[in-house]
Every structure is written in structure tokens, then in C-alpha cells.
Amino acid sequence: MVVLLSSGVSAKEQLTINVSSVSPGGESVTILSGEGGDSSSLPMAIHGGLRGENGEEYTVAVLSMSTSCGDMYDEVVRLKLRADIKHTEMIDIASLSGLSEQYCKSLAEKFRELSENDMNNNNGNGAGGSGDYATARGVRSRAVGAGAFTTEDAWGAQAYGVGSSARAPATIAVGIGSDARGGGAVAVGGIASAKGKNSLALGPQTLAYSDGSVAIGGDPDSEFGAKALAKNSLSMIAKSYVGQASDAAIAVGLGAQVRDGSSGGVALGWGAFVGEGVEGGLALGRNAHVDVKYGVALGAGSRVNTPAGVAGYDPGSNDETKNTDPAWKSVYSAVSVGDTDSGITRQITGVAAGTQDTDAVNVAQLQALREATVLYDRDEDGNKTNKITLQGGDPSQPVTISNVADGQVTEGSKQAVNGRQLYDLMTTQMSYTKEQTKSVLKEAKDYTDKKFNALNYEIDGVRKEARQAAAIGLAVSNLRYNDMPGKLSLAFGAGMWRGKSAVAVGTGFMSVDGKVRANVSATTTGGHWGVGAGVSVTLN
């Protein structure tokens, strides 16, 4: 409560409630409930020696309260003195007790501004002002509340509340210290400010700064309510914020922020954040953060800091792809559903099977792919080995590998060869084998023929000689010698056997006593000669 006491006027004449005694410099004043009623003492700060513009001296009694709004009380006092008060006034602002320091400072600033304005109630045509020193200057405008005012060009403007102001056509300001400045702007709430054209500030200490901006949600115990500083931006719920040059940005949620220079940014959720210069960023969820242009962070705690132009992983080369096609290299920043630096990960469920190059695939597709993929065998610990086992639809049957390129067939080569290479090799080998076989067979035949011919020749020779031998035998057997003792005889014989003939000649001698017989013979056949001799002795 602020009590202004003009000098020379009794307390009874000045107050709607009785003040029994006021002592400048004192610490208390007794306030009575009525003439002769019970009294009670309230702590008051008494200030004397103050003067208004007319030079009249005032004594001021300020009700002491546990509040940080003392500065605002001082501004109220100065405002009243500035208004050339001729009688005592009483303003009850006890309901402001316990408000935050920032809120009180804002109110004090507002009253300081009002104290600098002319408060002569020069109303415009059809305008109306209601309240101590309310001023409605705009045509058909209205100002209601102590210190409320509308400006001359504020046609149809409405200002309701202590110190409220409507300063442009069709503006509305409702609440203590509310301020609507842009054409068509609406400010509702204590210290709410709508400065842009067609802007809306709804709630204590909200600020809609630029054209078309909307700020909804305030907190009198906080140093700032919702603030929308950029054109056509939206800031909703206490402490939400859209910064400058962040046109068409949206921040919804306690402490949600889209910082300066982030046009089109969207922050939805408690503490959702789109950083400075992050155009088109989307942060959805509590404490979701976007640090790169056009990045998307989905879910509580998610963060995206991967920019556009990142090359994807190529499993074929086990490295970043060299392909610049949009399917392989991003055009916009990443979409994040977690924050790997903070260990936040999520599963994405309900994903249908993708069809296009840039579609997401689901686990069902990966499982199907695995069935169609050749995988390395693994050991007992799950590590890959250097072995591959192929298995088709029937695990008990072998599989066929088709469309195999020609492998290098050189010393030390470890490349696979295909059926055509094997066929060519087999054909070449068979042709060579055939030729070699023919050659071997011919050589064998020739050799065999030669051997057979030689054998035949030998056999013919043997046969000839055998026949000649038979002829010789016949010739020799026909040699006849004289058996008379002491006689020497000469004999001739001839023989023929199967076309072969032989001649034999021999001589024989019988000893005188008839006991020793000796003979010598010679045979010839086919140009060959044979000699034979024999001796026989009669022993008894």
C-alpha cells in the first residue's frame, strides 16, 4: 500500500480509512477500521519532503512488505507526484507481494516509462479513459486502469490494466504493464509485450517482437516468459524462445528454443533446442538437440550433428563410397533417434520392407538376404574362418555356382576356374591324348610289326634250319662204311625234308683187330657246312 499525504490536509480527509497519526521519519502508522474503531499497527516507511511539479510538498507512507518490488513502489510514488496530485491517493498493490525480482524490475521500468508521458487525459474522438490518469487518445480507443493509455494514432485500441499501453491501430493490451505496439497486436498478461504487427503475446512477461510472431505462456516467477523475436514465429509455454532472424520458427515447450538465424526451425518439447544458424532444424522431444542445418532429432535426448554431404559406407570396398548419387551421399543433414555420445539408442519398429534405393530396410529383408548370401563359416567363438560351406534349399544336396568368371590359370594362382575353362582344358588334353595315343599306337604297331616281322623272320629261319637239319640227318644216316677189319672206306649220302636238302660225305676206318672204329663226316645244306666225327671201341 502506498499512501500519499499532502501537507496541510488532515489524514481523515485524505484517506478512505482512518490514519490516526503520521510522523515523518517514523516507522509505523496506525490504521483504524473506522471512526473510533479498533486499531492495528502495520510497519510503514515514512518519506517526507517530496514535492510534485506544482511545488506542493508531500509526505509518503509506504507499507513495508516482504517483496523485491520496492523499486516499483518508488516509481509509483514518482508517477503520482508527476501527475500533480492535489489530494491524497491510495494504491493497493499488496497483491504483488512475493513476485520475482525480475518481474518487479519490469514493472518498475514500465512505471518509469509512464512517468515520462503526459498524463493530461486528452482523449480522442469517441475514446474513453477510466482510472487514475488513464489516457485514451486514439479514435474510439479505450484505456482502463491507473496509467493505462492509448496513443493518438491507435484507432480502436484497447488498454486494460495498470500501466497498460496500446500504441497502434486495433491493438489490445490487457494486464499490468502490458504493451501492444504493432498494428493489430495483442498483449495479454503482466508485462506482456506485442511489438510486431499482428503479433500476439499471451502470458506474463511474454514477448512477440516481430510481425506475425506469437508468444504464449509466461511465468511471473521467472525472468522470462515465452519470447518470439522473429517474423511469423511461434513461442509457446514459459521460457520458450525464438531468436532473431529465425522467421517462421516454432518453439513449443518449457524452455524450448530456436536460436538466432534458424529460419524454419522447430523445437517441440521440454528443453528441445535448435542451435544458432541451424536453418530448418527439427528437434522433437524433451532435450532433443539439432546442431546442423535441416537436421532432425526425434525423441527425448536425441541429438543430430551429422551434416549434409556425408558419403555412405560401401560394403564392397569396406570404405566410404566414391559414388556421388543421392542414394549414396546425403543431400540434407541426418535424422537422429538417439545420441551415441551419451549412449542413447533406440529401435525403430513397425518399418515396412523398402522398395526403392533410398528406402529403409527391415530385419525381415536382412534375414531373407542372409539366406541368399554366402557367409564364411565361423569357429566355436563366432570368429570367421577361411572356409565357406554352401547350402541351398535342400541342405543334403550340393549346390551349383553359376556365372563364374574365368580364373587366372598360372603358377601360384588362387582364383577359381569355371566350367568352360575346364572344358577347354579337357578338350585340349583329350585332343592331345588322342594324338599322343595315335602316335603311341602307331609306334607300338610299327614296333610290334617290326618285332613280329623279326620274329617271323626268325621263325622262318628256325623252320628253315630245322628242315635243313632234318635233311642233314637223312643225308648222314645214309652214309655206309666198310666194317671189315683194317678197311678204310668213303661214303656219300643225301637227304631231303620239306623242300630242304642236304649232302653228307664221310670216311670210316676199322682197326685190324676189329675193336676200334673211327669215322669222320661232313655235311652241307643252304650254303652252310657241318662236320662230325666219332670213335667207338670194343672192350671185350
C-alpha positions as CSV (number, residue, x, y, z in Angstrom):
1,M,0.0,0.0,0.0
2,V,1.3,3.5,-0.9
3,V,-0.2,6.4,0.9
4,L,0.5,9.9,-0.3
5,L,-0.3,12.7,2.2
6,S,-0.4,16.3,1.0
7,S,0.7,18.9,3.5
8,G,-2.0,20.9,5.3
9,V,-4.7,18.2,4.8
10,S,-5.7,16.0,7.6
11,A,-5.4,12.3,7.3
12,K,-9.2,11.9,7.8
13,E,-9.9,14.0,4.7
14,Q,-7.4,12.2,2.6
15,L,-8.0,8.5,3.4
16,T,-10.9,6.2,2.9
17,I,-9.6,4.5,6.0
18,N,-8.6,6.5,9.1
19,V,-5.0,7.2,9.9
20,S,-4.7,8.3,13.5
21,S,-1.2,9.5,13.3
22,V,1.6,10.0,10.8
23,S,5.1,11.1,11.8
24,P,7.6,11.9,9.1
25,G,10.6,9.7,9.6
26,G,8.7,7.3,11.7
27,E,8.4,3.6,11.3
28,S,4.7,2.9,11.7
29,V,1.3,4.3,11.3
30,T,-1.9,3.2,13.0
31,I,-4.7,2.4,10.6
32,L,-8.2,2.2,12.1
33,S,-11.1,0.2,10.6
34,G,-13.4,3.3,11.1
35,E,-14.1,6.2,13.4
36,G,-13.2,5.1,16.9
37,G,-12.8,1.5,15.7
38,D,-10.1,-0.9,16.8
39,S,-6.7,-0.1,15.7
40,S,-3.8,-2.2,14.5
41,S,-0.2,-1.3,13.7
42,L,1.4,-2.1,10.3
43,P,5.1,-1.3,9.5
44,M,5.3,1.7,7.2
45,A,8.2,3.6,5.7
46,I,7.6,7.3,6.0
47,H,9.1,9.7,3.4
48,G,8.7,13.4,3.9
49,G,9.8,16.5,2.0
50,L,8.8,15.2,-1.5
51,R,7.3,17.7,-3.9
52,G,5.2,17.5,-7.0
53,E,5.5,19.5,-10.2
54,N,3.3,22.2,-8.7
55,G,5.8,22.6,-5.8
56,E,3.4,21.2,-3.3
57,E,5.1,19.1,-0.5
58,Y,4.0,15.6,0.1
59,T,4.6,13.0,2.8
60,V,4.6,9.4,1.6
61,A,3.9,6.4,3.7
62,V,4.9,3.1,2.0
63,L,3.6,-0.2,3.5
64,S,6.6,-2.4,4.2
65,M,6.2,-5.9,2.7
66,S,8.5,-8.9,2.2
67,T,8.9,-8.3,-1.5
68,S,11.5,-7.2,-4.0
69,C,9.1,-4.7,-5.6
70,G,10.4,-1.7,-3.6
71,D,11.7,-0.1,-6.8
72,M,8.2,-0.3,-8.3
73,Y,6.8,1.4,-5.2
74,D,9.2,4.3,-5.8
75,E,8.2,4.6,-9.4
76,V,4.5,4.7,-8.4
77,V,5.3,7.5,-6.0
78,R,7.2,9.4,-8.7
79,L,4.4,8.8,-11.1
80,K,1.8,10.2,-8.7
81,L,3.9,13.3,-7.9
82,R,4.5,13.8,-11.6
83,A,0.7,13.8,-12.1
84,D,0.4,17.0,-10.0
85,I,-1.6,15.4,-7.3
86,K,-3.7,17.8,-5.3
87,H,-5.2,15.3,-2.9
88,T,-4.1,12.2,-1.3
89,E,-4.2,9.0,-3.3
90,M,-4.1,5.4,-2.2
91,I,-3.0,2.5,-4.4
92,D,-3.3,-1.1,-3.2
93,I,-0.5,-3.2,-4.7
94,A,-0.2,-5.6,-1.8
95,S,-1.2,-8.5,-4.2
96,L,2.2,-8.1,-5.8
97,S,3.9,-9.4,-2.7
98,G,6.3,-12.2,-3.3
99,L,6.8,-11.7,-7.0
100,S,10.2,-12.3,-8.6
101,E,12.8,-9.6,-8.7
102,Q,12.9,-9.6,-12.5
103,Y,9.1,-9.1,-12.6
104,C,9.2,-6.2,-10.2
105,K,12.0,-4.6,-12.1
106,S,10.0,-4.9,-15.3
107,L,7.0,-3.2,-13.6
108,A,9.3,-0.5,-12.2
109,E,10.6,0.1,-15.8
110,K,7.1,0.3,-17.0
111,F,6.1,2.9,-14.4
112,R,9.2,4.8,-15.1
113,E,8.2,5.0,-18.8
114,L,4.7,6.0,-17.8
115,S,6.0,8.8,-15.6
116,E,7.7,10.3,-18.6
117,N,4.4,10.6,-20.5
118,D,2.0,13.5,-20.4
119,M,-0.9,12.3,-18.3
120,N,-3.4,15.0,-19.1
121,N,-6.2,12.7,-20.3
122,N,-6.5,14.3,-23.8
123,N,-8.9,11.8,-25.2
124,G,-9.6,11.3,-28.9
125,N,-12.9,11.2,-30.6
126,G,-15.1,8.6,-29.1
127,A,-12.3,7.5,-26.8
128,G,-12.7,6.7,-23.2
129,G,-10.3,6.6,-20.2
130,S,-11.2,5.1,-16.9
131,G,-8.9,5.0,-13.9
132,D,-6.3,7.3,-12.3
133,Y,-4.5,9.1,-15.1
134,A,-5.7,6.7,-17.8
135,T,-5.4,8.3,-21.2
136,A,-7.2,7.3,-24.4
137,R,-6.0,9.4,-27.3
138,G,-6.8,7.2,-30.2
139,V,-10.1,7.5,-32.0
140,R,-12.6,5.1,-30.4
141,S,-9.9,3.7,-28.2
142,R,-10.2,2.9,-24.5
143,A,-7.8,2.9,-21.6
144,V,-8.8,1.4,-18.3
145,G,-6.6,1.3,-15.2
146,A,-4.2,3.6,-13.5
147,G,-1.7,4.9,-16.0
148,A,-3.2,3.0,-18.9
149,F,-3.0,4.8,-22.2
150,T,-3.5,4.7,-26.0
151,T,-1.6,6.8,-28.5
152,E,-3.2,9.3,-30.9
153,D,-2.8,7.0,-34.0
154,A,-4.1,4.0,-32.1
155,W,-7.5,3.9,-33.7
156,G,-9.8,1.4,-31.9
157,A,-7.0,0.4,-29.5
158,Q,-7.8,-1.1,-26.1
159,A,-5.6,-0.9,-23.0
160,Y,-6.8,-2.6,-19.8
161,G,-4.7,-2.7,-16.7
162,V,-2.4,-0.6,-14.6
163,G,0.3,1.0,-16.9
164,S,-1.0,-0.9,-19.9
165,S,-0.5,0.7,-23.3
166,A,-1.9,0.2,-26.8
167,R,0.1,2.2,-29.3
168,A,-1.1,1.3,-32.8
169,P,-4.4,0.8,-34.6
170,A,-6.6,-2.2,-33.5
171,T,-4.2,-3.2,-30.7
172,I,-5.2,-4.7,-27.4
173,A,-3.2,-4.7,-24.2
174,V,-4.6,-6.4,-21.1
175,G,-2.7,-6.7,-17.8
176,I,-0.3,-4.7,-15.6
177,G,2.3,-3.1,-17.8
178,S,1.1,-4.9,-20.9
179,D,2.2,-3.2,-24.2
180,A,0.7,-3.7,-27.7
181,R,2.8,-1.7,-30.3
182,G,2.4,-3.2,-33.7
183,G,-0.7,-2.7,-35.7
184,G,-3.3,-5.4,-34.8
185,A,-1.1,-6.7,-32.0
186,V,-2.5,-8.3,-28.8
187,A,-0.7,-8.4,-25.5
188,V,-2.4,-10.1,-22.6
189,G,-0.6,-10.6,-19.2
190,G,1.6,-8.7,-16.8
191,I,4.4,-7.0,-18.8
192,A,3.3,-8.9,-21.9
193,S,4.6,-7.1,-25.0
194,A,3.4,-7.5,-28.6
195,K,5.7,-5.2,-30.7
196,G,5.3,-6.7,-34.2
197,K,2.4,-6.1,-36.5
198,N,-0.4,-8.7,-35.9
199,S,1.7,-10.3,-33.2
200,L,0.3,-12.0,-30.1
201,A,1.9,-12.0,-26.6
202,L,-0.2,-14.1,-24.1
203,G,1.0,-14.5,-20.6
204,P,3.2,-12.7,-18.0
205,Q,6.4,-11.3,-19.5
206,T,5.8,-12.8,-22.9
207,L,7.3,-11.0,-25.9
208,A,6.2,-11.1,-29.5
209,Y,8.7,-8.9,-31.1
210,S,8.3,-9.2,-34.9
211,D,5.5,-9.1,-37.4
212,G,3.2,-12.1,-37.2
213,S,5.0,-13.5,-34.2
214,V,3.2,-15.4,-31.4
215,A,4.4,-15.8,-27.8
216,I,2.2,-17.8,-25.4
217,G,2.9,-18.7,-21.8
218,G,4.5,-16.8,-19.1
219,D,5.9,-17.3,-15.6
220,P,5.9,-14.4,-13.2
221,D,8.5,-16.2,-11.0
222,S,10.9,-16.5,-14.0
223,E,13.0,-13.9,-15.6
224,F,11.4,-14.5,-19.0
225,G,8.2,-15.9,-20.4
226,A,7.7,-17.1,-24.0
227,K,9.6,-14.9,-26.5
228,A,9.2,-14.8,-30.2
229,L,11.6,-12.4,-31.8
230,A,11.4,-13.4,-35.5
231,K,8.7,-12.8,-38.1
232,N,5.8,-15.3,-38.2
233,S,7.4,-17.3,-35.4
234,L,5.6,-19.1,-32.5
235,S,6.9,-19.4,-29.0
236,M,4.6,-21.3,-26.6
237,I,4.9,-22.1,-22.8
238,A,7.2,-20.4,-20.3
239,K,10.9,-19.9,-21.1
240,S,10.3,-20.9,-24.7
241,Y,12.3,-18.8,-27.2
242,V,12.6,-18.0,-30.9
243,G,15.6,-15.8,-31.7
244,Q,16.1,-13.0,-34.1
245,A,16.2,-13.8,-37.9
246,S,14.5,-17.1,-37.2
247,D,11.5,-16.4,-39.3
248,A,8.6,-18.9,-39.3
249,A,10.3,-20.8,-36.5
250,I,8.4,-22.6,-33.7
251,A,9.3,-23.3,-30.1
252,V,6.7,-25.1,-28.0
253,G,7.5,-26.5,-24.6
254,L,9.0,-25.4,-21.3
255,G,12.4,-23.9,-22.2
256,A,12.1,-24.9,-25.9
257,Q,14.4,-22.8,-28.0
258,V,15.1,-21.9,-31.6
259,R,18.2,-19.7,-31.5
260,D,19.1,-16.7,-33.8
261,G,19.4,-17.2,-37.5
262,S,17.5,-20.5,-37.6
263,S,14.6,-19.8,-40.0
264,G,12.0,-22.5,-40.2
265,G,13.4,-24.3,-37.2
266,V,11.1,-26.2,-35.0
267,A,11.7,-27.2,-31.3
268,L,8.8,-29.2,-29.7
269,G,9.2,-30.5,-26.2
270,W,10.6,-29.6,-22.8
271,G,14.1,-28.2,-23.4
272,A,14.0,-29.0,-27.1
273,F,16.8,-27.0,-28.8
274,V,17.6,-25.8,-32.4
275,G,21.0,-24.2,-32.4
276,E,22.1,-20.8,-33.8
277,G,22.2,-20.7,-37.6
278,V,20.5,-24.1,-37.9
279,E,18.0,-23.4,-40.7
280,G,15.2,-25.8,-41.0
281,G,16.2,-27.9,-38.0
282,L,13.6,-30.1,-36.2
283,A,14.0,-31.1,-32.5
284,L,11.1,-33.2,-31.3
285,G,11.1,-34.4,-27.7
286,R,12.5,-33.5,-24.3
287,N,16.0,-32.1,-24.6
288,A,16.3,-33.1,-28.3
289,H,19.1,-31.1,-29.9
290,V,19.8,-30.1,-33.5
291,D,23.2,-28.7,-34.3
292,V,23.2,-28.8,-38.1
293,K,21.0,-27.2,-40.9
294,Y,18.0,-29.3,-41.8
295,G,18.9,-31.9,-39.2
296,V,16.2,-33.9,-37.4
297,A,16.4,-35.1,-33.8
298,L,13.5,-37.4,-32.9
299,G,12.8,-38.4,-29.3
300,A,13.9,-37.4,-25.8
301,G,17.6,-36.8,-25.6
302,S,18.3,-37.3,-29.3
303,R,21.0,-35.2,-30.9
304,V,21.9,-34.7,-34.5
305,N,25.3,-33.2,-35.6
306,T,25.9,-35.1,-38.8
307,P,25.8,-32.5,-41.7
308,A,24.8,-33.0,-45.3
309,G,27.2,-34.4,-47.9
310,V,28.4,-37.3,-45.9
311,A,29.4,-40.3,-48.0
312,G,27.9,-43.6,-47.1
313,Y,29.6,-46.9,-46.3
314,D,30.3,-49.2,-49.3
315,P,30.4,-52.8,-48.1
316,G,32.0,-53.8,-51.4
317,S,35.1,-51.7,-50.7
318,N,34.8,-51.7,-46.9
319,D,35.2,-47.9,-47.1
320,E,33.4,-44.7,-47.9
321,T,31.7,-44.8,-51.2
322,K,33.0,-42.8,-54.2
323,N,29.5,-42.7,-55.7
324,T,28.0,-39.2,-55.5
325,D,24.5,-40.3,-56.3
326,P,22.0,-39.1,-53.6
327,A,21.3,-42.7,-52.6
328,W,25.0,-43.0,-51.6
329,K,25.8,-39.4,-50.5
330,S,23.4,-37.4,-48.3
331,V,21.9,-34.1,-49.6
332,Y,20.5,-32.9,-46.2
333,S,21.7,-33.5,-42.7
334,A,21.0,-36.6,-40.7
335,V,17.9,-37.8,-38.8
336,S,18.8,-39.0,-35.3
337,V,16.8,-41.0,-32.9
338,G,19.4,-41.0,-30.1
339,D,22.8,-39.7,-29.1
340,T,25.7,-42.1,-29.4
341,D,28.0,-39.8,-27.5
342,S,25.6,-40.1,-24.5
343,G,24.9,-43.8,-25.1
344,I,21.3,-43.2,-26.1
345,T,20.0,-45.6,-28.8
346,R,16.6,-46.7,-29.9
347,Q,15.0,-49.4,-32.1
348,I,12.7,-48.2,-34.9
349,T,9.8,-50.6,-35.1
350,G,6.9,-51.1,-37.5
351,V,9.1,-50.5,-40.6
352,A,7.7,-52.0,-43.8
353,A,10.0,-53.5,-46.3
354,G,11.7,-50.9,-48.5
355,T,11.5,-51.0,-52.3
356,Q,13.5,-48.0,-53.6
357,D,17.2,-47.4,-53.4
358,T,16.7,-44.8,-50.7
359,D,14.1,-46.7,-48.6
360,A,14.9,-48.2,-45.2
361,V,15.0,-52.0,-45.0
362,N,13.7,-54.0,-42.1
363,V,15.1,-57.1,-40.3
364,A,12.9,-59.4,-42.4
365,Q,14.6,-58.3,-45.5
366,L,18.0,-58.7,-43.9
367,Q,17.2,-62.2,-42.8
368,A,16.0,-63.0,-46.3
369,L,19.2,-61.6,-47.7
370,R,21.2,-63.7,-45.3
371,E,19.5,-66.8,-46.6
372,A,20.7,-65.8,-50.1
373,T,24.2,-64.7,-49.1
374,V,27.3,-66.8,-48.9
375,L,28.8,-66.4,-45.5
376,Y,32.1,-67.5,-44.0
377,D,32.0,-70.4,-41.6
378,R,32.7,-69.5,-38.0
379,D,34.6,-71.2,-35.3
380,E,33.3,-72.1,-31.8
381,D,34.0,-68.5,-30.7
382,G,32.0,-67.0,-33.5
383,N,35.1,-65.8,-35.4
384,K,35.2,-66.0,-39.2
385,T,37.3,-68.8,-40.7
386,N,38.8,-69.1,-44.2
387,K,36.1,-71.6,-45.1
388,I,32.8,-71.3,-46.9
389,T,30.1,-74.0,-46.8
390,L,27.4,-73.6,-49.5
391,Q,23.9,-74.7,-48.6
392,G,20.8,-74.4,-50.7
393,G,17.1,-75.2,-50.2
394,D,17.9,-78.8,-49.5
395,P,20.8,-78.9,-47.0
396,S,21.6,-82.5,-48.0
397,Q,22.2,-81.7,-51.7
398,P,25.2,-79.9,-53.2
399,V,24.8,-76.5,-54.8
400,T,25.8,-75.1,-58.2
401,I,27.8,-71.9,-58.6
402,S,26.8,-70.1,-61.9
403,N,28.2,-67.2,-63.9
404,V,31.8,-67.7,-62.6
405,A,34.3,-65.5,-64.4
406,D,37.4,-67.0,-65.9
407,G,40.0,-67.5,-63.3
408,Q,43.7,-66.9,-63.8
409,V,45.5,-70.2,-64.6
410,T,49.1,-69.5,-63.7
411,E,51.6,-70.8,-61.2
412,G,50.6,-69.7,-57.8
413,S,47.1,-68.5,-58.8
414,K,44.4,-69.0,-56.2
415,Q,41.5,-67.9,-58.4
416,A,38.6,-70.2,-59.2
417,V,38.1,-71.6,-62.7
418,N,34.8,-72.1,-64.4
419,G,33.3,-75.0,-66.3
420,R,34.2,-73.5,-69.7
421,Q,37.8,-73.3,-68.7
422,L,37.7,-76.9,-67.5
423,Y,36.0,-78.0,-70.7
424,D,38.6,-76.2,-72.9
425,L,41.3,-77.8,-70.8
426,M,39.7,-81.2,-71.0
427,T,39.2,-80.9,-74.8
428,T,42.8,-79.8,-75.3
429,Q,44.0,-82.7,-73.1
430,M,41.8,-85.2,-74.8
431,S,42.9,-84.0,-78.3
432,Y,46.5,-84.2,-77.2
433,T,45.9,-87.5,-75.6
434,K,44.2,-88.7,-78.7
435,E,47.0,-87.6,-80.9
436,Q,49.5,-89.0,-78.5
437,T,47.6,-92.2,-78.3
438,K,47.5,-92.4,-82.1
439,S,51.2,-91.8,-82.2
440,V,51.9,-94.3,-79.5
441,L,49.6,-96.8,-81.1
442,K,51.3,-96.3,-84.4
443,E,54.7,-96.5,-82.9
444,A,53.6,-99.6,-80.9
445,K,52.1,-101.1,-84.0
446,D,55.2,-100.4,-86.0
447,Y,57.4,-101.7,-83.3
448,T,55.2,-104.7,-82.9
449,D,55.0,-105.3,-86.6
450,K,58.8,-104.9,-86.7
451,K,59.1,-107.4,-83.9
452,F,56.6,-109.7,-85.4
453,N,58.4,-109.4,-88.7
454,A,61.7,-110.1,-87.0
455,L,60.1,-112.9,-85.1
456,N,58.6,-114.2,-88.3
457,Y,61.9,-114.0,-89.9
458,E,63.5,-115.7,-87.0
459,I,60.8,-118.3,-87.1
460,D,61.3,-118.8,-90.8
461,G,65.0,-119.1,-90.2
462,V,64.4,-121.6,-87.4
463,R,61.9,-123.5,-89.6
464,K,64.4,-123.5,-92.5
465,E,67.2,-124.6,-90.3
466,A,65.0,-127.3,-88.7
467,R,64.2,-128.6,-92.1
468,Q,67.8,-128.4,-93.2
469,A,68.7,-130.3,-90.0
470,A,66.2,-132.9,-90.9
471,A,67.7,-133.2,-94.4
472,I,71.2,-133.4,-92.9
473,G,70.0,-136.1,-90.6
474,L,68.7,-138.0,-93.5
475,A,71.9,-137.5,-95.5
476,V,74.2,-138.5,-92.7
477,S,72.1,-141.6,-91.9
478,N,72.6,-142.8,-95.4
479,L,76.4,-142.9,-95.0
480,R,77.5,-146.6,-95.0
481,Y,81.1,-147.6,-94.1
482,N,83.0,-150.9,-94.6
483,D,83.1,-152.7,-91.3
484,M,85.8,-155.2,-92.3
485,P,88.9,-155.0,-90.0
486,G,91.7,-153.0,-91.5
487,K,89.5,-151.4,-94.1
488,L,89.2,-147.6,-94.8
489,S,86.1,-146.7,-96.6
490,L,84.5,-143.5,-98.1
491,A,80.7,-143.0,-98.1
492,F,78.3,-140.4,-99.6
493,G,74.7,-139.7,-98.6
494,A,71.9,-137.3,-99.4
495,G,68.7,-136.3,-97.8
496,M,65.6,-134.0,-98.3
497,W,63.0,-132.8,-95.9
498,R,60.1,-130.5,-96.8
499,G,61.9,-128.7,-99.6
500,K,65.3,-128.6,-97.9
501,S,68.1,-130.9,-99.0
502,A,71.5,-131.8,-97.6
503,V,74.6,-133.8,-98.8
504,A,76.9,-135.8,-96.5
505,V,80.3,-137.3,-97.1
506,G,82.3,-139.3,-94.7
507,T,85.1,-141.8,-94.3
508,G,85.3,-144.8,-91.9
509,F,88.2,-147.0,-90.6
510,M,88.0,-150.3,-88.8
511,S,91.1,-151.4,-86.9
512,V,92.7,-154.7,-87.9
513,D,91.7,-156.3,-84.7
514,G,88.1,-155.1,-85.2
515,K,87.9,-153.3,-81.8
516,V,88.3,-149.7,-82.9
517,R,86.0,-147.9,-85.2
518,A,86.5,-144.3,-86.3
519,N,84.7,-142.2,-88.8
520,V,84.5,-138.5,-89.9
521,S,81.7,-136.9,-91.9
522,A,80.9,-133.5,-93.4
523,T,77.5,-132.2,-94.4
524,T,76.3,-129.2,-96.3
525,T,72.9,-127.5,-96.8
526,G,71.9,-124.0,-97.7
527,G,75.5,-123.0,-98.2
528,H,76.4,-124.0,-94.7
529,W,78.8,-126.9,-93.8
530,G,78.8,-129.2,-90.8
531,V,81.4,-131.6,-89.6
532,G,81.1,-134.6,-87.4
533,A,83.4,-137.3,-86.1
534,G,83.0,-140.4,-84.0
535,V,85.1,-143.2,-82.4
536,S,83.9,-146.5,-81.0
537,V,86.0,-149.0,-79.1
538,T,85.1,-152.6,-78.5
539,L,86.2,-153.5,-75.0
540,N,85.6,-157.3,-74.9
